[in-house]
Amino acid sequence: MLGEGDRLPAVTLLDDRGAQLTTTDLLGGPLILYFYPKDDTPGCTSEASQFRDLYPQFQEKKARIVGVSRDSAESHRRFKEKFSIPFELLADTESKLCDAFGVIVEKNMYGKKSKGIARSTFLIDGNGQIVKVWPRVNVDEHADEVLASL
């Protein structure tokens, strides 16, 4: 997993509108890049809702919030619409950004191994350097913790 001092990898993905976006286009101010397993699931909805509810405070600090999962752009669009999420979600359907950040982990559920996204958050400065990492996020009050670190 990438750590403090590492640089934001330049990866091109689709955003929730289906437009291509390169991660380096997100720079210019503080960037909160958070990885989550799946749209419209309880933990992921809670996390997105917390960031949504604190969005004005993040904007006051000129910080940009971007969520990343392996769901499609269409799934992201529906998720955003259903929960009034005001920030961008990136569709990493081929795990390019997840792999670059090292957030894919092997899980063992019901005796079956699979690979999934480890819920993690990265605070990246305006020049693309990672300044803080939350490698295993506990959803409760996570957005508050990220906001306090700005």
C-alpha positions in Angstrom: 0.0 0.0 0.0 1.2 3.5 -0.8 2.3 5.5 2.2 3.1 9.0 3.3 5.7 10.6 1.0 4.6 8.6 -2.0 3.2 10.3 -5.1 -0.3 10.1 -6.6 -0.1 7.7 -9.5 -1.4 9.1 -12.9 -4.3 6.7 -13.8 -7.1 7.5 -16.2 -10.6 6.2 -15.2 -14.2 7.1 -15.8 -16.0 9.4 -13.4 -19.6 9.0 -12.4 -20.8 10.9 -15.5 -18.9 8.5 -17.8 -16.2 11.0 -18.7 -12.5 10.1 -18.7 -10.5 11.7 -15.8 -6.9 11.3 -14.9 -6.0 11.4 -11.2 -3.5 14.1 -11.6 -6.3 16.4 -12.9 -7.6 16.3 -9.3 -4.6 18.1 -7.9 -4.4 21.8 -7.0 -5.5 21.6 -3.3 -5.9 19.0 -0.7 -7.4 15.8 -2.1 -9.2 13.2 0.0 -9.1 10.0 -2.1 -11.1 7.2 -0.4 -11.4 3.6 -1.6 -14.6 1.7 -0.7 -15.8 -1.8 -1.6 -19.3 -1.4 -3.2 -21.9 1.2 -3.9 -25.2 1.2 -1.9 -24.0 -1.2 0.8 -24.5 -0.3 4.5 -20.8 0.6 5.4 -20.1 2.3 2.1 -23.3 4.3 2.2 -22.6 5.4 5.8 -19.1 6.5 4.8 -20.3 8.4 1.7 -23.1 10.0 3.8 -20.6 11.2 6.4 -18.4 12.8 3.8 -21.6 14.3 2.2 -22.8 15.8 5.5 -19.4 17.4 6.2 -18.9 18.5 2.5 -19.4 22.2 3.2 -16.6 22.1 5.9 -14.3 20.3 3.4 -15.0 22.9 0.8 -14.2 25.7 3.3 -10.7 24.1 3.5 -10.5 23.9 -0.3 -10.4 20.1 -0.1 -11.7 17.9 -2.8 -13.3 14.5 -1.9 -13.2 11.7 -4.4 -14.5 8.1 -3.8 -13.2 5.1 -5.7 -14.6 1.6 -6.1 -14.7 -1.0 -8.8 -18.3 -0.3 -9.5 -19.3 1.1 -13.0 -19.9 4.7 -13.8 -23.6 4.0 -14.0 -23.7 2.3 -10.6 -21.9 5.4 -9.2 -24.4 7.7 -10.9 -27.4 5.9 -9.3 -25.6 5.8 -5.9 -24.9 9.5 -6.0 -28.5 10.3 -7.0 -30.1 8.0 -4.3 -28.0 9.5 -1.5 -27.4 13.1 -2.8 -23.6 12.7 -2.8 -22.1 16.0 -4.0 -18.6 14.8 -4.8 -17.0 12.7 -7.6 -16.9 8.9 -7.6 -14.4 7.1 -9.9 -15.2 3.8 -11.6 -12.1 1.6 -11.3 -13.7 -1.4 -13.0 -10.3 -2.8 -14.0 -8.7 -2.1 -10.6 -6.0 0.1 -12.1 -6.0 2.7 -9.4 -6.7 0.1 -6.6 -3.7 -1.8 -7.8 -1.5 1.3 -8.0 -2.4 2.2 -4.4 -2.2 -1.4 -3.2 -5.6 -1.5 -1.6 -6.7 -4.9 -3.0 -6.7 -7.6 -0.3 -7.6 -11.2 -0.3 -10.6 -12.1 1.7 -11.9 -15.4 2.9 -15.6 -15.5 3.1 -17.5 -18.7 3.7 -14.5 -20.7 2.9 -14.2 -19.0 -0.5 -11.3 -16.7 -1.3 -11.9 -13.5 -3.2 -10.2 -10.2 -3.7 -11.7 -7.0 -2.5 -11.0 -3.4 -1.7 -9.6 -2.6 1.8 -11.5 0.4 2.9 -8.7 3.1 3.0 -8.3 6.8 2.7 -5.4 8.9 1.5 -4.9 12.6 2.0 -2.9 14.1 -0.8 -1.5 17.6 -1.0 -2.0 19.9 -4.0 1.3 18.7 -5.5 0.4 15.1 -5.5 2.3 13.9 -2.4 0.5 11.6 0.1 0.6 13.3 3.5 -1.6 10.9 5.5 -3.0 7.4 5.1 -5.8 5.6 6.9 -5.1 2.0 5.9 -8.0 0.2 7.5 -10.9 2.6 8.0 -13.4 2.2 10.7 -16.4 3.9 9.1 -17.7 5.5 12.4 -16.6 9.1 12.6 -14.0 8.6 9.8 -15.0 11.7 7.9 -14.7 13.8 11.1 -11.1 12.4 11.6 -10.2 13.2 8.0 -11.6 16.8 8.3 -9.6 17.3 11.5 -6.4 16.4 9.8 -6.7 19.2 7.2 
